[in-house]
Amino acid sequence: MLYEVLHRVVPPLARAVWRPEVVGLDNVPRTGPVILASNHLSFVDSVVIPVLVPRKVVFLAKSDYFDGPGVKGTLSRVWFESLGMLPVDRDDTKAALTSLDTALSVLGRGEAFGIYPEGTRSRDGRLYRGRTGVAHLALTAGVPVVPVGLRGTEQIQPVGATLPRLAKVRVAFGEPLDFTGLVGTAPLGRLRREVTDTIMREIQLLSGQEEAGAYNERPVDA
């Protein structure tokens, strides 16, 4: 209920303020399970995408945002829940497996799930190698993947900034990728790698980023 109420207010207001350039929004299926796989430049990416997509997109967010004390903690929890986000404890050694199970549950309900194959946001603007969790989800759930390329979101709230700023933002949604016909054509590990690399190539074409050619590791204090 809260999501439906705020989604009628927040997206039009955000679009009016930031006036993003949006390309290919019609590529996002209006119904049915789908994965939105995006590059990751900023904390606000998980706000920008749900604001633009005309259906609920579930992202995972740090559990810290949901269990803070006092009024500030309550407001934070309500805000993130209203955006359709679900908490995950990134410091839990089983967090990766829990995240995949949560994502499969979301897709099993016929919803849209947002994921950043790089794992954490890029701090130098380059596109890092994708981790194969996105391929695991696509192949296991048998759902399409819509690649997303973000540009300029790192300028909305740069690292260290406490308040968002106006910035020129471009969000491009690519055509859905269907990998269901590939199941059983190669060893699963290799297939997941190939599917992930295909998704990352499409993201790179949409984002225009330089490829780093390596994995992006999450800083200890992130």
TALIN-V995895 format. One record per residue. N is the residue number from 1. SS is DSSP state (alpha for helix, beta for strand, coil for the rest). NEAR is the number of other ideal C-beta (glycine too) atoms within 10 Angstrom. D_FIRST is the distance of its C-alpha to the first C-alpha in Angstrom with 1 decimal. Layout:
# TALIN-V995895
n=N ss=SS near=NEAR d_first=D_FIRST
n=N ss=SS near=NEAR d_first=D_FIRST
This chain:
# TALIN-V995895
n=1 ss=coil near=6 d_first=0.0
n=2 ss=alpha near=11 d_first=3.8
n=3 ss=alpha near=14 d_first=5.4
n=4 ss=alpha near=9 d_first=5.2
n=5 ss=alpha near=10 d_first=6.3
n=6 ss=alpha near=16 d_first=8.7
n=7 ss=alpha near=18 d_first=9.9
n=8 ss=coil near=9 d_first=11.3
n=9 ss=coil near=10 d_first=13.2
n=10 ss=alpha near=17 d_first=14.3
n=11 ss=alpha near=16 d_first=15.9
n=12 ss=alpha near=11 d_first=18.1
n=13 ss=alpha near=10 d_first=19.1
n=14 ss=alpha near=18 d_first=20.1
n=15 ss=alpha near=14 d_first=22.0
n=16 ss=alpha near=8 d_first=23.8
n=17 ss=alpha near=10 d_first=24.9
n=18 ss=alpha near=20 d_first=25.9
n=19 ss=coil near=11 d_first=26.8
n=20 ss=coil near=21 d_first=26.9
n=21 ss=beta near=11 d_first=29.2
n=22 ss=beta near=14 d_first=27.3
n=23 ss=beta near=14 d_first=29.3
n=24 ss=coil near=16 d_first=28.6
n=25 ss=alpha near=12 d_first=24.8
n=26 ss=alpha near=9 d_first=25.7
n=27 ss=alpha near=16 d_first=26.7
n=28 ss=coil near=21 d_first=23.1
n=29 ss=coil near=14 d_first=22.3
n=30 ss=coil near=10 d_first=19.4
n=31 ss=coil near=9 d_first=18.8
n=32 ss=coil near=12 d_first=20.1
n=33 ss=coil near=19 d_first=20.6
n=34 ss=beta near=25 d_first=22.1
n=35 ss=beta near=26 d_first=23.2
n=36 ss=beta near=21 d_first=23.2
n=37 ss=beta near=26 d_first=26.3
n=38 ss=beta near=27 d_first=27.0
n=39 ss=coil near=28 d_first=29.7
n=40 ss=coil near=23 d_first=28.6
n=41 ss=coil near=25 d_first=30.1
n=42 ss=coil near=23 d_first=27.7
n=43 ss=coil near=17 d_first=24.9
n=44 ss=coil near=21 d_first=23.0
n=45 ss=alpha near=22 d_first=23.2
n=46 ss=alpha near=23 d_first=19.9
n=47 ss=alpha near=22 d_first=18.4
n=48 ss=alpha near=23 d_first=20.7
n=49 ss=alpha near=22 d_first=20.0
n=50 ss=alpha near=25 d_first=16.1
n=51 ss=alpha near=20 d_first=16.7
n=52 ss=alpha near=20 d_first=19.2
n=53 ss=coil near=22 d_first=18.0
n=54 ss=coil near=10 d_first=16.1
n=55 ss=coil near=15 d_first=14.0
n=56 ss=coil near=14 d_first=12.2
n=57 ss=beta near=23 d_first=15.1
n=58 ss=beta near=22 d_first=15.1
n=59 ss=coil near=24 d_first=17.8
n=60 ss=beta near=21 d_first=19.3
n=61 ss=beta near=19 d_first=20.0
n=62 ss=beta near=15 d_first=22.5
n=63 ss=alpha near=16 d_first=21.5
n=64 ss=alpha near=13 d_first=23.1
n=65 ss=alpha near=15 d_first=20.1
n=66 ss=coil near=19 d_first=18.0
n=67 ss=coil near=12 d_first=20.6
n=68 ss=coil near=14 d_first=22.4
n=69 ss=coil near=7 d_first=23.6
n=70 ss=alpha near=8 d_first=23.1
n=71 ss=alpha near=8 d_first=20.9
n=72 ss=alpha near=9 d_first=21.3
n=73 ss=alpha near=14 d_first=20.2
n=74 ss=alpha near=12 d_first=17.0
n=75 ss=alpha near=11 d_first=16.3
n=76 ss=alpha near=17 d_first=17.2
n=77 ss=alpha near=16 d_first=14.9
n=78 ss=alpha near=13 d_first=11.8
n=79 ss=alpha near=16 d_first=13.0
n=80 ss=alpha near=19 d_first=13.8
n=81 ss=alpha near=17 d_first=10.6
n=82 ss=alpha near=18 d_first=8.7
n=83 ss=coil near=22 d_first=11.5
n=84 ss=coil near=22 d_first=11.0
n=85 ss=coil near=22 d_first=14.1
n=86 ss=beta near=18 d_first=15.6
n=87 ss=beta near=17 d_first=18.5
n=88 ss=beta near=19 d_first=22.0
n=89 ss=coil near=14 d_first=25.2
n=90 ss=coil near=16 d_first=27.6
n=91 ss=coil near=9 d_first=30.5
n=92 ss=coil near=12 d_first=30.3
n=93 ss=coil near=7 d_first=33.1
n=94 ss=coil near=9 d_first=30.9
n=95 ss=alpha near=14 d_first=28.0
n=96 ss=alpha near=14 d_first=29.0
n=97 ss=alpha near=11 d_first=29.0
n=98 ss=alpha near=13 d_first=25.7
n=99 ss=alpha near=19 d_first=24.1
n=100 ss=alpha near=16 d_first=25.6
n=101 ss=alpha near=11 d_first=24.4
n=102 ss=alpha near=16 d_first=20.8
n=103 ss=alpha near=26 d_first=21.2
n=104 ss=alpha near=17 d_first=22.7
n=105 ss=alpha near=14 d_first=19.9
n=106 ss=alpha near=24 d_first=17.4
n=107 ss=alpha near=22 d_first=20.0
n=108 ss=alpha near=11 d_first=20.6
n=109 ss=coil near=10 d_first=17.1
n=110 ss=coil near=11 d_first=18.0
n=111 ss=coil near=18 d_first=16.0
n=112 ss=beta near=26 d_first=17.6
n=113 ss=beta near=26 d_first=19.0
n=114 ss=beta near=24 d_first=20.6
n=115 ss=beta near=26 d_first=23.8
n=116 ss=coil near=27 d_first=26.8
n=117 ss=coil near=26 d_first=29.9
n=118 ss=coil near=24 d_first=32.0
n=119 ss=coil near=17 d_first=30.2
n=120 ss=coil near=15 d_first=30.2
n=121 ss=coil near=20 d_first=30.5
n=122 ss=coil near=19 d_first=33.9
n=123 ss=coil near=12 d_first=35.7
n=124 ss=coil near=8 d_first=38.6
n=125 ss=coil near=13 d_first=36.8
n=126 ss=coil near=15 d_first=38.3
n=127 ss=beta near=24 d_first=36.5
n=128 ss=coil near=24 d_first=37.0
n=129 ss=coil near=18 d_first=37.5
n=130 ss=coil near=26 d_first=34.5
n=131 ss=coil near=19 d_first=34.0
n=132 ss=coil near=20 d_first=33.8
n=133 ss=alpha near=19 d_first=30.4
n=134 ss=alpha near=25 d_first=29.0
n=135 ss=alpha near=27 d_first=31.8
n=136 ss=alpha near=17 d_first=31.2
n=137 ss=alpha near=24 d_first=27.6
n=138 ss=alpha near=27 d_first=28.7
n=139 ss=alpha near=19 d_first=31.7
n=140 ss=alpha near=14 d_first=30.1
n=141 ss=alpha near=19 d_first=27.0
n=142 ss=coil near=13 d_first=29.0
n=143 ss=coil near=23 d_first=26.6
n=144 ss=beta near=19 d_first=27.4
n=145 ss=beta near=25 d_first=27.3
n=146 ss=beta near=23 d_first=26.7
n=147 ss=beta near=29 d_first=28.7
n=148 ss=beta near=29 d_first=27.5
n=149 ss=beta near=22 d_first=29.9
n=150 ss=beta near=25 d_first=29.0
n=151 ss=beta near=20 d_first=31.6
n=152 ss=coil near=17 d_first=31.6
n=153 ss=alpha near=26 d_first=28.4
n=154 ss=alpha near=21 d_first=30.7
n=155 ss=alpha near=17 d_first=31.8
n=156 ss=coil near=23 d_first=28.5
n=157 ss=coil near=17 d_first=28.6
n=158 ss=coil near=12 d_first=31.9
n=159 ss=coil near=10 d_first=32.6
n=160 ss=coil near=5 d_first=33.4
n=161 ss=coil near=12 d_first=31.6
n=162 ss=coil near=5 d_first=29.3
n=163 ss=coil near=6 d_first=27.7
n=164 ss=coil near=17 d_first=26.7
n=165 ss=coil near=10 d_first=29.3
n=166 ss=coil near=10 d_first=29.7
n=167 ss=coil near=16 d_first=31.0
n=168 ss=coil near=12 d_first=31.8
n=169 ss=coil near=22 d_first=29.4
n=170 ss=beta near=16 d_first=29.8
n=171 ss=beta near=25 d_first=27.4
n=172 ss=beta near=21 d_first=29.0
n=173 ss=beta near=22 d_first=27.5
n=174 ss=beta near=20 d_first=30.2
n=175 ss=beta near=12 d_first=30.8
n=176 ss=beta near=15 d_first=29.2
n=177 ss=beta near=16 d_first=31.6
n=178 ss=coil near=12 d_first=32.2
n=179 ss=coil near=19 d_first=34.1
n=180 ss=alpha near=11 d_first=34.0
n=181 ss=alpha near=7 d_first=37.6
n=182 ss=alpha near=15 d_first=38.8
n=183 ss=coil near=13 d_first=38.0
n=184 ss=coil near=9 d_first=41.4
n=185 ss=coil near=9 d_first=43.4
n=186 ss=coil near=13 d_first=44.0
n=187 ss=coil near=9 d_first=43.6
n=188 ss=alpha near=13 d_first=40.0
n=189 ss=alpha near=10 d_first=40.5
n=190 ss=alpha near=10 d_first=42.2
n=191 ss=alpha near=18 d_first=39.7
n=192 ss=alpha near=22 d_first=36.8
n=193 ss=alpha near=16 d_first=38.8
n=194 ss=alpha near=16 d_first=39.7
n=195 ss=alpha near=22 d_first=36.2
n=196 ss=alpha near=22 d_first=34.9
n=197 ss=alpha near=15 d_first=37.9
n=198 ss=alpha near=17 d_first=37.1
n=199 ss=alpha near=25 d_first=33.5
n=200 ss=alpha near=22 d_first=34.8
n=201 ss=alpha near=14 d_first=37.5
n=202 ss=alpha near=19 d_first=34.9
n=203 ss=alpha near=25 d_first=32.9
n=204 ss=alpha near=16 d_first=36.2
n=205 ss=alpha near=13 d_first=37.1
n=206 ss=alpha near=22 d_first=33.8
n=207 ss=alpha near=22 d_first=33.9
n=208 ss=coil near=12 d_first=37.7
n=209 ss=coil near=19 d_first=38.0
n=210 ss=coil near=11 d_first=41.1
n=211 ss=beta near=12 d_first=40.9
n=212 ss=coil near=15 d_first=41.6
n=213 ss=coil near=9 d_first=42.9
n=214 ss=coil near=9 d_first=41.7
n=215 ss=coil near=12 d_first=38.7
n=216 ss=coil near=22 d_first=36.7
n=217 ss=coil near=10 d_first=36.8
n=218 ss=coil near=10 d_first=34.2
n=219 ss=coil near=8 d_first=36.0
n=220 ss=coil near=5 d_first=36.4
n=221 ss=coil near=4 d_first=34.6
n=222 ss=coil near=11 d_first=31.6
